[in-house]
Amino acid sequence: MEHSYFMRMAIELAAKNVDNGGGPFGAVIVRNGTVVATGVNRVTASNDPTAHAEVSAIRAACLALGTFSLQGCVLYTSCEPCPMCLAAIYWARIDAVYYGADKDDAANAGFDDSFIYKEFVLPRNERSKPLGELLPDEAQIPFEKWKNKSDKQTY
């Protein structure tokens, strides 16, 4: 199958999702030419701000494959991933991402993430959301336990 086949699938999922009360985003995860999972944006339908198409597809693919690593997989998404989805893509170790519309197209439709990109480059004390460190010494306890755990599964 060609890349365009899976991209059209993601775009079709996005269009149908609008008709079903969701946002205009769809995603398809493929491994070795086979669809492993799909996802659509259900943020408002499920009152879950993390229910983006890419995150939903990642969750479904990990469940289907029984692993937290999606190495060997490719993600096709109807729109360029937002910062949250892009981070999830990196954590999932997806090999490649192809998108249809870009972040400017999303902004023109009312999905503007530019403020998040601007926040990321600001020093912590200049961000619009308070971000303060509390009990840093005590917070080392879980990390020390993790480092000393002999049967941990690293990720």
C-alpha positions as CSV (number, residue, x, y, z in Angstrom):
1,M,0.0,0.0,0.0
2,E,1.1,3.5,-0.7
3,H,1.4,6.3,1.8
4,S,-1.5,8.1,0.1
5,Y,-3.8,5.2,0.8
6,F,-3.3,5.5,4.6
7,M,-3.4,9.3,4.5
8,R,-6.8,9.1,2.7
9,M,-8.0,6.8,5.4
10,A,-7.0,9.3,8.1
11,I,-8.6,12.1,6.3
12,E,-11.8,10.1,5.8
13,L,-11.9,9.2,9.5
14,A,-11.5,12.9,10.4
15,A,-14.4,13.9,8.0
16,K,-16.7,11.2,9.4
17,N,-15.8,12.2,12.9
18,V,-17.1,15.7,12.4
19,D,-20.5,14.1,11.4
20,N,-20.3,12.1,14.6
21,G,-19.9,15.0,17.0
22,G,-16.1,14.9,17.1
23,G,-13.3,17.2,16.0
24,P,-11.9,17.2,12.4
25,F,-8.9,15.0,13.1
26,G,-8.2,11.3,12.3
27,A,-5.1,9.1,12.6
28,V,-4.0,5.7,11.4
29,I,-1.1,3.6,12.7
30,V,0.4,1.1,10.3
31,R,3.0,-1.7,10.8
32,N,4.4,-3.6,7.8
33,G,1.6,-2.3,5.6
34,T,-1.2,-3.4,7.9
35,V,-3.4,-1.0,9.9
36,V,-2.9,-1.7,13.6
37,A,-5.2,1.0,15.0
38,T,-7.1,4.2,14.2
39,G,-8.1,7.1,16.3
40,V,-10.3,10.2,16.0
41,N,-10.6,13.4,18.0
42,R,-13.2,12.9,20.8
43,V,-12.2,15.9,23.0
44,T,-15.6,17.4,23.3
45,A,-17.6,14.2,22.8
46,S,-15.8,12.6,25.8
47,N,-14.9,15.7,27.8
48,D,-11.2,14.6,27.7
49,P,-8.7,17.2,26.5
50,T,-6.2,14.4,25.8
51,A,-8.6,12.5,23.4
52,H,-6.8,13.7,20.3
53,A,-6.8,11.4,17.2
54,E,-3.1,10.6,17.5
55,V,-3.2,9.9,21.2
56,S,-6.3,7.7,20.8
57,A,-4.6,5.8,18.0
58,I,-1.4,5.3,20.0
59,R,-3.4,4.0,22.9
60,A,-5.4,1.6,20.7
61,A,-2.2,0.4,18.9
62,C,-0.4,-0.3,22.1
63,L,-3.3,-2.2,23.4
64,A,-3.6,-4.2,20.2
65,L,0.1,-5.0,20.1
66,G,0.5,-5.5,23.8
67,T,3.4,-3.1,24.1
68,F,4.2,0.5,25.0
69,S,6.7,0.8,22.1
70,L,5.4,1.3,18.6
71,Q,8.8,1.0,16.9
72,G,8.3,-0.3,13.4
73,C,5.1,1.7,13.1
74,V,4.1,4.7,10.9
75,L,1.5,7.2,11.9
76,Y,-0.7,8.9,9.3
77,T,-2.7,11.8,10.6
78,S,-5.0,14.2,8.9
79,C,-3.3,17.2,10.4
80,E,0.2,18.1,11.7
81,P,0.4,16.8,15.4
82,C,0.0,19.3,18.2
83,P,2.7,19.6,20.8
84,M,1.0,17.0,23.1
85,C,0.5,14.5,20.3
86,L,4.1,15.1,19.0
87,A,5.4,14.3,22.5
88,A,3.3,11.1,22.7
89,I,4.6,10.1,19.2
90,Y,8.2,10.4,20.5
91,W,7.4,8.5,23.7
92,A,5.7,5.8,21.7
93,R,8.8,5.5,19.5
94,I,6.9,5.7,16.2
95,D,9.2,5.5,13.3
96,A,7.7,8.1,11.0
97,V,4.8,10.5,10.8
98,Y,2.9,11.8,7.7
99,Y,0.3,14.5,8.0
100,G,-2.2,16.1,5.6
101,A,-3.0,19.7,6.8
102,D,-0.5,21.7,8.7
103,K,-0.7,23.6,12.0
104,D,-1.5,26.8,10.2
105,D,-4.5,25.1,8.5
106,A,-5.6,23.9,12.0
107,A,-5.3,27.5,13.3
108,N,-7.4,28.8,10.5
109,A,-10.1,26.3,11.5
110,G,-10.0,27.5,15.2
111,F,-7.4,25.0,16.5
112,D,-4.4,27.3,17.2
113,D,-1.6,25.8,19.3
114,S,0.9,28.6,18.7
115,F,0.6,29.8,22.3
116,I,1.9,26.4,23.5
117,Y,4.9,26.6,21.2
118,K,5.6,30.1,22.6
119,E,5.3,28.9,26.2
120,F,7.8,26.1,25.7
121,V,10.7,28.4,24.9
122,L,10.0,30.8,27.9
123,P,11.9,30.4,31.2
124,R,9.6,28.6,33.7
125,N,9.1,31.7,35.7
126,E,7.9,33.7,32.7
127,R,5.2,31.2,31.5
128,S,1.5,32.1,31.8
129,K,0.9,29.1,34.1
130,P,2.6,29.0,37.4
131,L,5.2,26.3,37.5
132,G,6.8,26.0,40.9
133,E,9.0,23.4,42.4
134,L,8.0,21.9,45.9
135,L,9.8,19.4,48.1
136,P,12.5,18.6,45.5
137,D,14.6,16.5,48.0
138,E,11.6,14.4,49.0
139,A,10.7,14.0,45.3
140,Q,14.0,12.1,44.8
141,I,12.7,9.1,46.9
142,P,10.7,7.5,44.1
143,F,13.6,8.0,41.7
144,E,16.0,6.3,44.1
145,K,13.6,3.4,44.5
146,W,13.3,3.1,40.7
147,K,17.1,3.2,40.3
148,N,17.5,0.4,42.9
149,K,14.7,-1.7,41.5
150,S,16.2,-4.9,40.1
151,D,13.1,-6.1,38.1
152,K,12.2,-2.8,36.4
153,Q,11.2,-2.6,32.8
154,T,12.9,0.4,31.3
155,Y,11.2,2.5,28.7
